[in-house]
Amino acid sequence: MKRYLYLAHRWLGIGLSLFMAMWFFSGVVMMYVGYPKLLPSERLAALPPLDPARCCVDLSRAFDATGESGTPQSIRLTSIAGEPTFIFERRAREGAPKWTAIRASDGARVTRIFEEDAVASARAFLGGETRYDGIVDEDQWTHSKALDGLRPLHRVFMSDADSTLLYVSAVTGEVVRDATRTERLWNWAGAWIHWLYPFRGGWFEAYWHDIVVYSSLIGTVLAITGLVVGIMRWRFRAPYKTGARTPYREGMMKWHHIVGLIGGATAATFVFSGMMSMNPWKIFETKSAFDAKAYYGGALAPKRFRLSIAEALKKFSNDGLAARELELRVIDGAGYYVALGGGDATRILRAEPEAAPAFMLPPDELKRLGARLVPGAKITAATVMETYDFYYFARAPHTMHGDVDKRLPVLRLEFDDAAGSWAHIDPHTGAVLGKLDAARRTSRWLFAFLHSWDAPALLAARPLWDVFMLALNGAGFALSVTGIVIGWRRLKRKFGERRAPALTGAAREA
């Protein structure tokens, strides 16, 4: 049994040590430079305040102009190339969301975005000279489901100091992603290889998920077998005849053994949690009966917005907020406008002539509505969170979920259903931020925590977190590099032994 264990670790290491070294190195890069994304704060900062004098056509007219049946999932009023524009989002049960842009000034539908439109949108977003770089459906910096339905994408290089590359949707005309020179350069050694993106696109696309899952699974087995072998070979009581605790005298084998004992568990943890990020075999599939329809109480429809958008913008302005974007939403059957300004400033306003803007909706009212989120279940705990905790906290903007707005205070509701459902509701916007059942909380432990060690207390203690993560990744990288050297030497010896008899025979014939 021991022999098979040793052989399994040896040949798995020969096959995967290079991948392991790559994962540890690129993981360190990702600690400081993330995959390109357009942050909500960046997008809002680039938008001008909405002008009531230029806005807007009647909401019913905008709905009709979409030419689409069915209820929109969301509606935003934003600016594209300086023009106030409605963005309608509709979602089918399967497939990507469908987006439609309607000019708010005249109610005309935006049917196609040409090169000159994309350049105008990019200039309005960032300013300066531009260089148009063609149109793509997907490239190395746009592997993201969030962009599905917005493709194809125009590429426009800007003349700023970091040669920013902007992606403009050919569907709506919005700037939907930016990638600075720094992000582009470092990501070749960061997220692009860490997530095995060379296998994205083309023939490999259908197999990318499985490639990541099964390579991580093999890596986990490699790390665990190595740790077991390392412990078996270490003399905890009486040393070997050489006086050492390890049987290996040669430097590389000796260091691989020692570093493996120190970093083997870390290697197993990192690779295993990376596999968990892919939700392999759908083990974290939610079983909650969570349904937000009853909370919202009706579809987005013009009849629910009795206050015009122009009047709403004036009310927000009189309340001290120059709205750069409006979100239209329905809560408990009533229409609401959510105004987004610069610097995370927001207001919420019921779409009624007599209503006034507010900073937040009352938590007690949200709790009453939130009780509808899980049919047949009761609320066991309702907490207005003023500080972050292990399940709700903000990450640095460049990290994987750093673009998700995690504002405080937030209302958490816990339910007594079999799935152990939780919900977070943002009182600033009235939005249900999603469900967090027992399966997703388990994923939080097995993926996010074990992969990033992102406990809020540890993140708040930086640079302690940096030192801790660099040490863990450094041990894993050293373990992988020594494995590469050992594997290379093993292959050279093995193939050298096979060639030697053939060469000897040839020499005799000569």
ZIWO-V365333 format. One record per run of one state. SS is the DSSP state (alpha for helix, beta for strand, coil for the rest). FROM is the first residue (numbers start at 0). TO is the last residue. If there is no record, write none. Layout:
SS,FROM,TO
SS,FROM,TO
//
This chain:
coil,0,0
alpha,1,29
coil,30,38
alpha,39,44
coil,45,50
alpha,51,53
coil,54,57
alpha,58,64
coil,65,72
beta,73,79
coil,80,81
beta,82,89
coil,90,96
beta,97,102
coil,103,107
beta,108,109
coil,110,113
alpha,114,125
coil,126,128
beta,129,135
coil,136,143
alpha,144,146
coil,147,151
beta,152,157
coil,158,163
beta,164,168
coil,169,173
beta,174,178
coil,179,179
alpha,180,186
coil,187,189
alpha,190,193
coil,194,195
alpha,196,198
coil,199,200
alpha,201,232
coil,233,249
alpha,250,275
coil,276,278
alpha,279,281
coil,282,288
beta,289,289
coil,290,291
alpha,292,295
coil,296,300
alpha,301,303
coil,304,307
alpha,308,317
coil,318,323
beta,324,330
coil,331,332
beta,333,339
coil,340,340
alpha,341,343
coil,344,344
beta,345,349
coil,350,356
beta,357,357
coil,358,361
alpha,362,369
coil,370,372
beta,373,373
coil,374,377
beta,378,384
coil,385,408
beta,409,414
coil,415,420
beta,421,425
coil,426,429
beta,430,434
coil,435,436
alpha,437,451
coil,452,454
alpha,455,458
coil,459,462
alpha,463,508
coil,509,509
//
